[in-house]
């Protein structure tokens, strides 16, 4: 079995909020194939409330790529893999919005 344990951090919970971090673990045949975490520049300041929750602040994402620079390649990587997440509907909503 081939699956991805996925987690996004975002600027909030609303439709207009943006992904600020993509984290995943890729598991194939019961073995960890890769673990990655990438910061994403949301194109706007990150509120102090979100920084308290995620530990990610505006300065940390200043030089990070925007979501449009990484989402197509990430979507191709996900193709054919099962997605597992703690709050799947939340993460998939933001993934779909980015696509």
C-alpha positions in Angstrom: 0.0 0.0 0.0 1.2 3.5 -0.9 -0.1 6.4 1.1 0.7 9.9 2.3 0.2 11.2 5.8 -0.5 14.9 5.1 -0.7 18.0 7.2 -1.1 21.6 6.1 -0.7 24.7 8.3 -2.7 27.7 7.1 -3.3 31.4 7.7 -6.7 30.6 9.1 -9.9 28.5 8.6 -11.7 30.5 5.9 -11.9 29.9 2.2 -9.7 33.0 1.5 -6.9 31.7 3.9 -3.7 30.3 2.5 -1.4 27.3 3.0 1.8 28.3 4.9 3.3 24.8 5.3 3.0 21.5 3.6 4.2 18.5 5.7 4.0 14.8 4.8 5.3 11.4 5.3 5.2 9.0 2.4 4.7 5.3 3.4 5.1 2.5 0.8 4.7 -1.1 1.7 4.8 -0.3 5.4 8.2 1.6 5.1 8.8 5.3 5.4 10.0 6.4 1.9 10.2 10.2 2.6 9.4 12.9 5.2 9.1 16.5 4.0 8.1 19.9 5.3 8.0 23.0 3.2 7.1 26.5 4.1 4.9 28.4 1.7 4.8 32.2 1.3 1.0 33.1 1.5 1.6 36.6 0.0 0.4 38.3 3.1 1.4 38.8 6.7 0.8 35.9 9.1 -1.2 37.0 12.2 0.2 36.7 15.7 -2.7 34.3 16.5 -1.7 31.9 13.7 2.0 32.2 14.7 1.0 31.2 18.3 -0.8 28.1 16.9 1.7 27.0 14.2 5.0 28.5 15.3 5.3 30.0 11.8 5.7 33.8 11.4 5.9 36.1 8.4 9.7 36.4 8.5 10.0 32.6 8.2 8.1 32.5 4.9 9.4 35.6 3.3 11.9 33.7 1.0 9.7 30.6 0.7 8.0 29.8 -2.7 4.4 30.7 -3.2 1.8 27.9 -3.4 1.5 28.4 -7.2 5.2 27.4 -7.5 4.8 24.1 -5.7 1.2 22.9 -5.9 1.3 21.3 -9.4 4.4 19.2 -8.6 2.9 18.2 -5.3 -0.4 17.2 -6.9 1.5 15.0 -9.3 3.4 13.4 -6.5 0.1 12.7 -4.7 -1.4 11.0 -7.8 -2.3 7.4 -7.1 -1.6 7.6 -3.4 -4.1 7.4 -0.6 -4.2 10.5 1.6 -4.4 10.1 5.3 -4.8 13.1 7.7 -6.0 14.0 11.1 -8.5 16.4 9.7 -8.7 15.3 6.1 -11.6 17.5 5.0 -9.7 20.6 6.2 -6.5 19.6 4.4 -8.2 18.4 1.2 -10.3 21.6 1.1 -7.1 23.7 1.1 -5.4 21.4 -1.4 -8.4 21.7 -3.8 -8.4 25.5 -3.4 -4.7 25.7 -4.2 -5.3 23.6 -7.3 
